[in-house]
Amino acid sequence: MEIKIRYVDPVALKKIDKIAKEKKISRQEFLKSQIKTLAVFQEQKDREAELEQLIDRNIKMMERCAVAIETINGFIQDMMGEDEE
């Protein structure tokens, strides 16, 4: 697929050309790799956000489980007639 970008700041273009030259690749190759990196970066950000949500849900569930375990332990102690120490 072809992409055209118009009205690029000449200073920015010189910097892009310099970076491409240092990497010994063409401007096109450099920009193509940057676009690909940008696309992958967004996918990675989305995955990280999903993972953070999953971790938050797991933490909340673990907190509820801890409360339930404490309640059950208290109930068992009451049933056995043991005093809490």
Buried (B, 14 or more C-beta within 10 A) or exposed (E): EEEEEEEEEEEEEEEBEEEBEEEEBEEEEBBEEEEEEEEEEEEEEEEEEEEEEEEEEEEEEEEEEEEEEEEEEEEEEEEEEEEEE
